[in-house]
Amino acid sequence: MLGLFIELGNLKKLKRTGWVLRGVPNPESIADHSFRVALITFFLADELKKRGVEINPDKAVRIALLHDIGEARITDIPQPALKYVDKSEAERKAVEDLLKTSPLPEEYYQLWLEYEEGSTLEGRLVRFADKLEMLIQALEYESAGASGLDEFWNVLENLRSSEFYGHFKDIVDGLEDMRKQKRLL
C-alpha cells in the first residue's frame, strides 16, 4: 500500500488542467478539488438524508474521496484532448491498477465505478458535487480577476437538470446570482 499512498501524492502536485490552459495563476491541484468535492458531498448527503431521501452519506463520501484517483496516473486530461483519448477507459485501467494493492481493491473499484457510471444515488450525488465545486472554483477565480472562464458555466444546465436540483436550487441559483453580481460571500 505504501506505493499506492506515494503515487496518490501526485494528486497534490498535479494542477487542474482546465485552469492551467486558461491562464489562471496558481491553479488548484486535483487534490484541492477532490477535498472540496468530498466536503460538499458530505454536507449535501446529510441534508438529503435529513429530508427523507434514502442515501448513504458515508458511502457517498467514500465515492467522493475516490472519484479522481485515476488522475494520479493519467493526469487531468483537458477537454480538447478528449477527441483523441478515451479518458474513461484510461481512467478505468488506472484505477484498477492503482487499487490492486489496496486493502479492498474490488470494493473500492466498485465505489469508483458508481461515480463513473452514475449507477447509484450516491455516485450521482458526487457527480453533482463535482460540477458544483468546479463552478464555485470558477467564481473564486473570476472574483480574483481571471477571465475567459465562461465555458465552465455551461455546467449550470447539467446541475439544473439533475435529480438534486430541487433540493439544492438555492445553492445552484445563488451561485449564478453571485457571478452576475460579481461578488463572493
Backbone as ProteinMPNN parsed JSONL, in Angstrom:
{"seq_chain_A": "MLGLFIELGNLKKLKRTGWVLRGVPNPESIADHSFRVALITFFLADELKKRGVEINPDKAVRIALLHDIGEARITDIPQPALKYVDKSEAERKAVEDLLKTSPLPEEYYQLWLEYEEGSTLEGRLVRFADKLEMLIQALEYESAGASGLDEFWNVLENLRSSEFYGHFKDIVDGLEDMRKQKRLL", "coords_chain_A": {"N_chain_A": [[0.815, -1.205, 0.0], [2.082, 1.163, 0.505], [3.329, 2.126, -1.833], [1.045, 2.82, -3.298], [0.032, 4.919, -1.703], [2.089, 6.783, -1.989], [2.016, 7.233, -4.765], [-0.542, 8.323, -4.986], [-0.034, 10.754, -3.917], [0.662, 12.302, -6.067], [-1.628, 13.607, -6.798], [-1.673, 15.857, -5.245], [0.259, 17.392, -6.409], [-0.336, 17.716, -9.112], [-1.788, 20.035, -11.224], [-5.083, 21.302, -11.941], [-6.005, 20.915, -15.165], [-7.772, 22.364, -16.855], [-7.899, 24.92, -15.721], [-5.229, 25.674, -15.881], [-4.839, 25.784, -18.675], [-6.34, 28.006, -19.267], [-4.933, 30.043, -18.253], [-5.053, 30.657, -15.539], [-3.595, 31.954, -12.698], [-1.565, 30.154, -10.414], [-3.228, 27.693, -10.122], [-5.65, 25.43, -8.632], [-4.841, 22.186, -7.258], [-5.442, 18.754, -8.228], [-5.97, 17.332, -5.917], [-6.765, 19.404, -4.19], [-9.2, 20.115, -5.37], [-10.579, 17.619, -5.15], [-10.763, 17.34, -2.387], [-12.542, 19.417, -1.64], [-14.772, 18.598, -3.09], [-15.368, 16.251, -1.697], [-16.054, 17.35, 0.808], [-18.306, 18.924, 0.102], [-19.999, 16.897, -0.825], [-20.322, 15.471, 1.572], [-21.814, 17.303, 3.188], [-24.089, 17.763, 1.531], [-25.144, 15.171, 1.234], [-25.835, 14.525, 3.89], [-27.799, 16.467, 4.257], [-29.719, 15.657, 2.371], [-30.434, 13.195, 3.482], [-31.563, 14.06, 5.867], [-33.807, 15.207, 4.812], [-35.307, 13.054, 4.213], [-34.539, 11.472, 2.073], [-33.438, 8.408, 0.832], [-30.362, 7.751, 1.286], [-26.913, 6.916, 1.533], [-24.779, 8.539, 3.376], [-22.102, 8.068, 4.236], [-21.124, 6.255, 2.342], [-21.342, 7.867, 0.076], [-19.411, 9.849, 0.616], [-17.13, 8.275, 0.627], [-17.066, 7.521, -2.062], [-16.669, 10.056, -3.159], [-14.092, 10.625, -2.231], [-12.645, 8.842, -3.728], [-13.148, 9.534, -6.36], [-11.469, 10.908, -8.266], [-9.055, 9.534, -8.31], [-7.753, 8.118, -10.336], [-6.521, 10.026, -11.843], [-4.117, 10.465, -10.664], [-2.408, 8.917, -12.002], [-2.976, 9.191, -14.793], [-3.205, 11.875, -15.168], [-4.958, 15.071, -15.311], [-6.857, 15.08, -17.88], [-7.345, 17.372, -20.453], [-10.309, 18.967, -21.884], [-10.014, 19.53, -24.793], [-8.36, 17.419, -25.583], [-9.912, 15.185, -25.476], [-11.031, 14.335, -27.828], [-9.133, 12.765, -28.913], [-8.362, 10.915, -27.052], [-9.589, 8.283, -25.058], [-10.711, 9.039, -22.255], [-12.249, 7.927, -20.22], [-11.833, 5.139, -20.435], [-9.044, 5.019, -20.088], [-8.838, 6.043, -17.515], [-10.291, 4.153, -16.095], [-8.654, 1.855, -16.355], [-6.376, 2.813, -15.033], [-7.364, 3.245, -12.426], [-8.124, 0.62, -11.7], [-5.588, -0.577, -11.708], [-4.18, 0.995, -9.831], [-5.605, 0.453, -7.471], [-5.146, -2.22, -6.942], [-3.351, -2.932, -4.945], [-4.573, -2.117, -2.666], [-6.417, -2.416, 0.479], [-9.048, -3.385, 0.023], [-9.517, -3.991, -2.859], [-11.499, -4.633, -4.885], [-13.92, -3.713, -3.768], [-13.407, -0.956, -3.452], [-12.951, -0.263, -6.083], [-15.485, -0.76, -7.153], [-16.955, 1.236, -5.858], [-15.775, 3.514, -7.026], [-16.597, 3.033, -9.635], [-19.34, 3.381, -9.399], [-19.496, 6.131, -9.278], [-18.332, 6.814, -11.765], [-20.092, 5.62, -13.601], [-22.477, 6.609, -12.73], [-24.362, 5.067, -11.437], [-25.614, 4.773, -8.997], [-27.468, 6.488, -6.431], [-25.722, 7.75, -4.661], [-23.347, 7.867, -6.179], [-24.215, 9.539, -8.241], [-24.747, 11.832, -6.773], [-22.16, 12.601, -6.064], [-21.202, 13.288, -8.594], [-22.803, 15.539, -9.054], [-21.86, 17.168, -6.947], [-19.219, 17.418, -7.785], [-19.421, 18.956, -10.137], [-20.606, 21.237, -9.043], [-18.594, 22.073, -7.298], [-16.62, 22.757, -9.163], [-17.784, 25.017, -10.347], [-17.951, 26.767, -8.183], [-15.243, 27.129, -7.755], [-14.584, 28.348, -10.197], [-15.994, 30.746, -9.915], [-14.572, 31.836, -7.767], [-12.058, 32.204, -8.969], [-12.751, 34.009, -11.015], [-13.612, 36.142, -9.441], [-11.21, 36.894, -8.432], [-10.082, 38.058, -10.587], [-9.611, 36.548, -12.891], [-10.303, 35.752, -16.323], [-12.21, 34.61, -19.197], [-13.492, 32.263, -18.562], [-16.023, 31.487, -19.169], [-17.047, 29.192, -20.518], [-17.05, 27.16, -18.621], [-19.268, 27.621, -17.145], [-21.376, 26.557, -18.52], [-22.063, 24.223, -17.374], [-23.991, 24.718, -15.535], [-26.532, 24.125, -16.549], [-26.496, 21.33, -16.54], [-26.496, 20.889, -13.788], [-28.98, 21.977, -13.165], [-30.685, 20.214, -14.43], [-30.401, 18.0, -12.982], [-31.358, 15.389, -10.681], [-31.052, 16.354, -8.162], [-31.401, 19.035, -8.108], [-33.86, 20.182, -7.268], [-33.636, 19.936, -4.531], [-31.416, 21.478, -3.957], [-31.633, 23.931, -5.176], [-31.436, 26.579, -4.289], [-28.711, 26.825, -3.757], [-27.472, 26.356, -6.267], [-28.719, 28.314, -7.926], [-28.083, 30.521, -6.411], [-25.334, 30.623, -6.682], [-25.085, 31.294, -9.391], [-26.306, 33.818, -9.299], [-24.488, 35.189, -7.66], [-22.322, 35.269, -9.377], [-23.331, 36.896, -11.433], [-23.586, 39.248, -10.031], [-21.016, 39.673, -9.541], [-19.605, 38.982, -7.163], [-18.326, 37.507, -4.159], [-19.382, 35.702, -1.214]], "CA_chain_A": [[0.0, 0.0, 0.0], [2.932, 2.357, 0.554], [3.467, 2.621, -3.205], [-0.23, 3.476, -3.622], [-0.032, 6.203, -0.992], [3.051, 7.698, -2.608], [1.516, 7.633, -6.081], [-1.693, 9.217, -4.791], [0.533, 12.078, -3.643], [0.683, 13.071, -7.318], [-2.831, 14.437, -6.85], [-1.343, 17.132, -4.599], [1.195, 18.123, -7.263], [-0.892, 17.946, -10.443], [-2.751, 21.137, -11.304], [-6.252, 21.046, -12.789], [-5.588, 21.345, -16.497], [-8.673, 23.38, -17.412], [-7.497, 26.24, -15.21], [-3.896, 25.954, -16.434], [-4.99, 26.161, -20.086], [-6.959, 29.335, -19.356], [-4.013, 31.026, -17.699], [-5.324, 31.005, -14.14], [-2.352, 31.87, -11.929], [-1.563, 29.274, -9.249], [-4.496, 26.953, -10.063], [-5.793, 24.358, -7.655], [-4.408, 20.837, -7.613], [-6.525, 17.773, -8.256], [-6.279, 17.032, -4.507], [-7.549, 20.532, -3.674], [-10.546, 19.932, -5.917], [-11.191, 16.419, -4.584], [-11.073, 17.583, -0.977], [-13.776, 20.195, -1.516], [-15.862, 17.738, -3.564], [-15.722, 15.364, -0.58], [-16.763, 18.149, 1.816], [-19.625, 19.26, -0.439], [-20.76, 15.645, -0.795], [-20.613, 15.204, 2.987], [-22.915, 18.157, 3.635], [-25.289, 17.542, 0.722], [-25.699, 13.843, 1.556], [-26.506, 14.634, 5.188], [-29.017, 17.263, 4.056], [-30.696, 14.795, 1.688], [-30.905, 12.2, 4.464], [-32.437, 14.81, 6.777], [-35.053, 15.462, 4.075], [-36.001, 11.794, 3.991], [-34.039, 10.753, 0.904], [-32.688, 7.213, 1.244], [-28.992, 7.857, 0.783], [-25.896, 6.526, 2.499], [-23.778, 9.611, 3.337], [-20.736, 7.544, 4.35], [-20.777, 5.708, 1.031], [-21.171, 8.995, -0.835], [-18.114, 10.476, 0.894], [-16.105, 7.322, 0.164], [-17.017, 7.674, -3.519], [-16.06, 11.366, -3.438], [-12.649, 10.534, -1.995], [-12.059, 8.012, -4.777], [-13.625, 9.866, -7.703], [-10.43, 11.375, -9.189], [-7.743, 8.924, -8.032], [-7.102, 7.694, -11.574], [-5.739, 11.142, -12.363], [-2.762, 10.373, -10.112], [-1.617, 8.211, -13.005], [-3.191, 9.672, -16.167], [-3.332, 13.328, -15.025], [-6.265, 15.674, -15.607], [-6.866, 15.236, -19.337], [-8.2, 18.519, -20.785], [-11.397, 18.787, -22.856], [-9.612, 19.423, -26.196], [-7.699, 16.134, -25.85], [-10.864, 14.08, -25.415], [-11.334, 13.808, -29.165], [-8.037, 11.867, -29.266], [-8.118, 9.982, -25.953], [-10.753, 7.794, -24.329], [-10.352, 9.28, -20.856], [-12.971, 6.989, -19.366], [-11.144, 3.841, -20.464], [-7.726, 5.207, -19.481], [-9.021, 6.209, -16.073], [-10.737, 2.847, -15.586], [-7.467, 1.0, -16.236], [-5.513, 3.381, -13.999], [-7.977, 2.985, -11.113], [-7.967, -0.82, -11.439], [-4.186, -0.843, -11.405], [-3.83, 1.659, -8.575], [-6.266, -0.154, -6.308], [-4.843, -3.641, -6.766], [-2.606, -3.136, -3.695], [-5.338, -1.566, -1.538], [-6.982, -3.482, 1.315], [-10.287, -3.913, -0.548], [-9.456, -3.467, -4.235], [-12.751, -4.759, -5.64], [-14.925, -2.823, -3.16], [-13.068, 0.43, -3.778], [-13.178, -0.102, -7.522], [-16.933, -0.686, -7.36], [-17.365, 2.583, -5.439], [-15.348, 4.424, -8.091], [-17.442, 2.736, -10.784], [-20.647, 4.007, -9.148], [-19.332, 7.531, -9.704], [-18.043, 6.854, -13.2], [-21.283, 5.235, -14.362], [-23.673, 7.257, -12.185], [-25.297, 3.95, -11.276], [-26.298, 4.835, -7.708], [-27.775, 7.836, -5.955], [-24.503, 8.3, -4.081], [-22.446, 8.186, -7.295], [-24.748, 10.721, -8.953], [-24.559, 12.995, -5.9], [-20.759, 13.031, -6.198], [-21.131, 13.992, -9.891], [-23.407, 16.849, -8.805], [-20.914, 17.908, -6.106], [-18.043, 17.667, -8.618], [-19.741, 20.104, -11.007], [-20.835, 22.375, -8.16], [-17.287, 22.526, -6.832], [-15.934, 23.416, -10.275], [-18.351, 26.357, -10.535], [-17.522, 27.585, -7.041], [-13.853, 27.486, -8.044], [-14.602, 29.322, -11.298], [-16.422, 32.015, -9.33], [-13.449, 32.36, -6.982], [-11.04, 32.7, -9.898], [-13.263, 35.229, -11.664], [-13.616, 37.207, -8.429], [-9.813, 37.31, -8.26], [-9.652, 38.736, -11.795], [-9.452, 35.669, -14.064], [-11.335, 35.893, -17.347], [-12.198, 33.52, -20.164], [-13.967, 31.022, -17.935], [-17.455, 31.349, -19.46], [-17.429, 27.837, -20.933], [-17.269, 26.316, -17.45], [-20.601, 27.904, -16.621], [-22.359, 25.744, -19.239], [-22.406, 23.124, -16.471], [-25.199, 25.085, -14.776], [-27.693, 23.399, -17.088], [-26.409, 19.967, -16.008], [-26.936, 20.93, -12.391], [-30.424, 22.25, -13.128], [-31.434, 19.046, -14.91], [-30.1, 16.911, -12.055], [-32.376, 14.997, -9.708], [-30.771, 17.033, -6.901], [-31.639, 20.475, -8.24], [-34.987, 20.574, -6.418], [-33.174, 20.011, -3.137], [-30.326, 22.444, -3.794], [-31.892, 25.032, -6.102], [-30.927, 27.825, -3.713], [-27.248, 26.844, -3.896], [-27.133, 26.487, -7.686], [-29.148, 29.629, -8.398], [-27.311, 31.512, -5.653], [-24.014, 30.69, -7.3], [-25.226, 32.077, -10.617], [-26.575, 35.207, -8.894], [-23.229, 35.765, -7.189], [-21.497, 35.554, -10.559], [-23.909, 38.065, -12.108], [-23.3, 40.423, -9.202], [-19.555, 39.72, -9.431], [-19.196, 39.041, -5.748], [-18.305, 36.323, -3.291], [-20.0, 35.987, 0.091]], "C_chain_A": [[0.854, 1.263, 0.0], [3.107, 2.965, -0.837], [2.216, 3.352, -3.667], [-0.294, 4.855, -2.98], [0.915, 7.231, -1.613], [2.539, 8.17, -3.967], [0.311, 8.559, -5.969], [-1.243, 10.624, -4.423], [0.652, 12.936, -4.893], [-0.519, 14.002, -7.403], [-2.598, 15.802, -6.2], [-0.491, 18.012, -5.502], [0.594, 18.527, -8.601], [-1.963, 19.026, -10.412], [-3.913, 20.746, -12.204], [-6.016, 21.719, -14.138], [-6.474, 22.427, -17.088], [-8.292, 24.779, -16.977], [-6.135, 26.635, -15.785], [-4.02, 26.465, -17.866], [-5.616, 27.538, -20.269], [-6.141, 30.403, -18.648], [-4.307, 31.467, -16.28], [-4.009, 30.883, -13.365], [-2.539, 30.987, -10.689], [-2.873, 28.479, -9.107], [-4.467, 25.832, -9.026], [-5.228, 23.047, -8.181], [-5.642, 19.931, -7.687], [-6.934, 17.432, -6.824], [-7.098, 18.153, -3.87], [-9.011, 20.374, -4.089], [-11.255, 18.754, -5.236], [-11.581, 16.607, -3.123], [-12.38, 18.358, -0.845], [-14.971, 19.411, -2.061], [-16.319, 16.821, -2.432], [-16.482, 16.124, 0.505], [-18.175, 18.511, 1.349], [-20.524, 18.033, -0.4], [-21.216, 15.319, 0.62], [-21.826, 16.009, 3.458], [-24.199, 17.92, 2.851], [-25.939, 16.206, 1.052], [-26.425, 13.873, 2.895], [-27.805, 15.425, 5.067], [-30.098, 16.428, 3.365], [-31.289, 13.783, 2.66], [-31.883, 12.85, 5.44], [-33.798, 15.068, 6.133], [-35.791, 14.175, 3.706], [-35.588, 11.029, 2.757], [-33.207, 9.573, 1.407], [-31.326, 7.213, 0.576], [-28.048, 7.456, 1.904], [-24.78, 7.578, 2.443], [-22.338, 9.097, 3.423], [-20.255, 6.981, 3.017], [-20.525, 6.835, 0.036], [-19.81, 9.661, -0.63], [-16.975, 9.56, 0.441], [-15.952, 7.435, -1.36], [-16.326, 8.994, -3.879], [-14.543, 11.32, -3.255], [-11.941, 9.761, -3.099], [-12.264, 8.567, -6.184], [-12.54, 10.301, -8.699], [-9.09, 10.663, -9.01], [-7.024, 8.463, -9.285], [-6.209, 8.774, -12.159], [-4.343, 11.208, -11.748], [-1.831, 9.735, -11.127], [-1.772, 8.812, -14.402], [-3.256, 11.19, -16.26], [-4.749, 13.784, -15.366], [-6.292, 15.992, -17.105], [-7.829, 16.356, -19.716], [-9.23, 18.196, -21.869], [-10.904, 18.65, -24.299], [-8.992, 18.07, -26.554], [-8.682, 14.974, -25.934], [-11.274, 13.554, -26.785], [-10.254, 12.83, -29.624], [-7.832, 10.746, -28.253], [-9.444, 9.557, -25.337], [-10.42, 7.875, -22.842], [-11.011, 8.26, -19.937], [-12.257, 5.648, -19.297], [-9.766, 3.941, -19.809], [-7.837, 5.314, -17.966], [-9.441, 4.892, -15.426], [-9.533, 1.928, -15.361], [-6.549, 1.489, -15.117], [-6.066, 3.078, -12.603], [-7.847, 1.51, -10.754], [-6.545, -1.125, -10.99], [-3.763, -0.232, -10.067], [-4.378, 0.91, -7.366], [-5.891, -1.602, -6.043], [-4.063, -3.92, -5.479], [-3.349, -2.579, -2.478], [-5.966, -2.71, -0.735], [-8.226, -4.144, 0.711], [-10.393, -3.479, -1.998], [-10.779, -3.537, -4.99], [-13.823, -3.832, -5.084], [-14.66, -1.362, -3.529], [-13.306, 0.712, -5.258], [-14.668, 0.023, -7.816], [-17.479, 0.68, -6.937], [-16.998, 3.604, -6.517], [-16.248, 4.267, -9.312], [-18.839, 3.349, -10.622], [-20.613, 5.485, -9.511], [-19.23, 7.592, -11.225], [-19.298, 6.589, -14.028], [-22.551, 5.937, -13.891], [-24.763, 6.241, -11.881], [-26.043, 3.941, -9.944], [-26.564, 6.291, -7.348], [-26.518, 8.506, -5.411], [-23.51, 8.706, -5.179], [-22.904, 9.427, -8.043], [-24.618, 11.976, -8.094], [-23.122, 13.51, -6.004], [-20.564, 13.749, -7.532], [-21.688, 15.411, -9.753], [-22.426, 17.725, -8.014], [-19.665, 18.293, -6.896], [-18.263, 18.896, -9.502], [-19.943, 21.371, -10.177], [-19.504, 22.949, -7.68], [-16.543, 23.273, -7.931], [-16.46, 24.841, -10.468], [-17.998, 27.287, -9.377], [-16.085, 28.051, -7.28], [-13.775, 28.517, -9.164], [-14.99, 30.701, -10.781], [-15.283, 32.646, -8.521], [-12.364, 32.925, -7.894], [-11.499, 33.977, -10.589], [-13.269, 36.401, -10.687], [-12.215, 37.745, -8.168], [-9.247, 37.931, -9.534], [-9.455, 37.861, -13.029], [-10.601, 35.907, -15.043], [-11.246, 34.7, -18.294], [-12.685, 32.203, -19.618], [-15.44, 30.752, -18.222], [-17.872, 29.924, -19.777], [-17.701, 26.914, -19.743], [-18.7, 26.454, -16.933], [-21.709, 27.189, -17.395], [-22.844, 24.572, -18.387], [-23.651, 23.449, -15.635], [-26.421, 24.308, -15.254], [-27.689, 21.944, -16.651], [-26.913, 19.912, -14.571], [-28.449, 21.12, -12.302], [-31.25, 21.062, -13.621], [-31.202, 17.825, -14.01], [-31.284, 16.621, -11.136], [-32.205, 15.724, -8.369], [-31.112, 18.523, -6.926], [-32.779, 20.941, -7.341], [-34.591, 20.736, -4.963], [-32.189, 21.164, -2.926], [-30.407, 23.605, -4.777], [-31.291, 26.338, -5.586], [-29.408, 27.935, -3.848], [-26.861, 27.105, -5.35], [-27.494, 27.879, -8.195], [-28.397, 30.746, -7.681], [-25.926, 31.703, -6.226], [-24.057, 31.523, -8.584], [-25.484, 33.552, -10.296], [-25.298, 35.897, -8.429], [-22.333, 36.12, -8.374], [-22.016, 36.799, -11.274], [-23.607, 39.338, -11.353], [-21.795, 40.621, -9.003], [-19.099, 39.884, -7.992], [-19.189, 37.664, -5.136], [-19.007, 36.699, -1.989], [-19.051, 36.716, 1.0]], "O_chain_A": [[0.406, 2.316, -0.453], [3.039, 4.184, -0.996], [2.303, 4.377, -4.343], [-0.634, 5.839, -3.636], [0.571, 8.406, -1.741], [2.615, 9.356, -4.288], [0.161, 9.48, -6.772], [-1.995, 11.583, -4.6], [0.733, 14.16, -4.799], [-0.438, 15.069, -8.013], [-3.246, 16.784, -6.559], [-0.511, 19.236, -5.378], [0.963, 19.557, -9.166], [-2.931, 18.932, -9.656], [-3.746, 19.949, -13.126], [-5.852, 22.936, -14.225], [-5.972, 23.327, -17.762], [-8.353, 25.72, -17.769], [-5.918, 27.796, -16.133], [-3.387, 27.455, -18.234], [-5.441, 28.166, -21.313], [-6.6, 31.531, -18.467], [-3.861, 32.533, -15.856], [-3.38, 29.825, -13.376], [-3.558, 31.075, -10.005], [-3.55, 28.583, -8.084], [-3.408, 25.363, -8.609], [-5.148, 22.827, -9.389], [-6.734, 20.306, -7.261], [-8.121, 17.262, -6.546], [-8.019, 17.888, -3.098], [-9.925, 20.485, -3.273], [-12.398, 18.884, -4.798], [-12.607, 16.094, -2.675], [-13.233, 18.002, -0.031], [-16.078, 19.549, -1.54], [-17.518, 16.633, -2.23], [-17.449, 15.605, 1.063], [-19.129, 18.412, 2.12], [-21.68, 18.121, 0.012], [-22.365, 14.934, 0.835], [-22.75, 15.459, 4.056], [-25.282, 17.88, 3.435], [-27.163, 16.121, 1.141], [-27.511, 13.308, 3.024], [-28.801, 15.087, 5.706], [-31.268, 16.493, 3.744], [-32.497, 13.543, 2.661], [-32.905, 12.261, 5.793], [-34.815, 15.139, 6.822], [-36.78, 14.208, 2.975], [-36.219, 10.028, 2.417], [-32.374, 9.727, 2.3], [-31.163, 6.738, -0.548], [-28.354, 7.639, 3.083], [-23.925, 7.519, 1.56], [-21.451, 9.632, 2.757], [-19.114, 7.207, 2.615], [-19.59, 6.76, -0.762], [-19.132, 9.999, -1.601], [-15.964, 10.037, -0.074], [-14.835, 7.444, -1.877], [-15.5, 9.042, -4.791], [-13.801, 11.912, -4.04], [-10.765, 10.001, -3.372], [-11.607, 8.107, -7.119], [-12.703, 10.067, -9.896], [-8.077, 11.146, -9.516], [-5.794, 8.42, -9.299], [-5.257, 8.48, -12.882], [-3.479, 11.927, -12.251], [-0.624, 9.975, -11.119], [-0.783, 8.931, -15.125], [-3.355, 11.728, -17.363], [-5.621, 12.97, -15.671], [-5.812, 17.04, -17.537], [-9.003, 16.309, -19.349], [-9.045, 17.274, -22.664], [-11.337, 17.726, -24.988], [-9.088, 17.626, -27.698], [-8.328, 13.895, -26.409], [-11.806, 12.45, -26.892], [-10.44, 12.135, -30.623], [-7.197, 9.738, -28.562], [-10.325, 10.39, -25.12], [-9.919, 6.921, -22.247], [-10.393, 7.786, -18.983], [-12.097, 5.083, -18.214], [-9.368, 3.049, -19.061], [-7.03, 4.746, -17.23], [-8.989, 4.563, -14.329], [-9.408, 1.302, -14.309], [-6.012, 0.691, -14.349], [-5.315, 2.698, -11.705], [-7.497, 1.181, -9.621], [-6.33, -1.842, -10.012], [-3.071, -0.871, -9.273], [-3.688, 0.755, -6.358], [-6.281, -2.16, -5.017], [-4.111, -5.039, -4.97], [-2.804, -2.574, -1.374], [-6.038, -3.841, -1.215], [-8.425, -5.347, 0.878], [-11.267, -2.682, -2.341], [-11.141, -2.579, -5.674], [-14.564, -3.222, -5.855], [-15.583, -0.625, -3.877], [-13.794, 1.778, -5.635], [-15.065, 0.837, -8.649], [-18.37, 1.22, -7.593], [-17.811, 4.455, -6.877], [-16.617, 5.254, -9.948], [-19.445, 3.785, -11.601], [-21.604, 6.027, -10.0], [-19.96, 8.336, -11.88], [-19.535, 7.255, -15.035], [-23.582, 5.876, -14.56], [-25.949, 6.525, -12.048], [-27.0, 3.185, -9.778], [-25.951, 7.204, -7.902], [-26.274, 9.685, -5.666], [-22.905, 9.776, -5.104], [-22.09, 10.265, -8.433], [-24.403, 13.066, -8.623], [-22.896, 14.72, -6.028], [-19.825, 14.731, -7.591], [-21.11, 16.366, -10.274], [-22.193, 18.88, -8.368], [-19.115, 19.377, -6.698], [-17.396, 19.765, -9.599], [-19.5, 22.452, -10.567], [-19.315, 24.165, -7.66], [-15.911, 24.298, -7.674], [-15.685, 25.762, -10.723], [-17.77, 28.478, -9.59], [-15.749, 29.212, -7.042], [-12.985, 29.457, -9.088], [-14.389, 31.706, -11.161], [-15.065, 33.856, -8.59], [-11.817, 33.995, -7.628], [-10.723, 34.922, -10.732], [-12.965, 37.53, -11.071], [-12.042, 38.888, -7.744], [-8.071, 38.294, -9.575], [-9.161, 38.379, -14.106], [-11.722, 36.222, -14.642], [-10.327, 33.887, -18.204], [-12.339, 31.142, -20.138], [-16.044, 29.884, -17.592], [-18.94, 29.486, -19.351], [-18.501, 25.985, -19.853], [-19.261, 25.52, -16.359], [-22.864, 27.211, -16.971], [-23.903, 24.0, -18.647], [-24.287, 22.546, -15.092], [-27.247, 23.885, -14.446], [-28.752, 21.37, -16.414], [-27.658, 19.008, -14.191], [-29.114, 20.502, -11.471], [-32.416, 20.933, -13.247], [-31.748, 16.751, -14.258], [-32.101, 17.498, -10.856], [-33.113, 15.711, -7.537], [-31.11, 19.186, -5.889], [-32.673, 21.994, -6.713], [-35.143, 21.572, -4.249], [-32.136, 21.752, -1.846], [-29.392, 24.185, -5.162], [-30.711, 27.108, -6.351], [-28.883, 29.032, -4.034], [-26.028, 27.966, -5.634], [-26.673, 28.547, -8.823], [-28.108, 31.788, -8.269], [-25.403, 32.817, -6.251], [-23.179, 32.35, -8.83], [-24.935, 34.435, -10.955], [-25.055, 37.056, -8.765], [-21.665, 37.154, -8.367], [-21.231, 37.659, -11.675], [-23.396, 40.39, -11.956], [-21.356, 41.592, -8.387], [-18.329, 40.781, -7.651], [-19.942, 36.775, -5.536], [-19.201, 37.88, -1.701], [-19.406, 37.034, 2.135]]}, "name": "protein", "num_of_chains": 1, "seq": "MLGLFIELGNLKKLKRTGWVLRGVPNPESIADHSFRVALITFFLADELKKRGVEINPDKAVRIALLHDIGEARITDIPQPALKYVDKSEAERKAVEDLLKTSPLPEEYYQLWLEYEEGSTLEGRLVRFADKLEMLIQALEYESAGASGLDEFWNVLENLRSSEFYGHFKDIVDGLEDMRKQKRLL"}
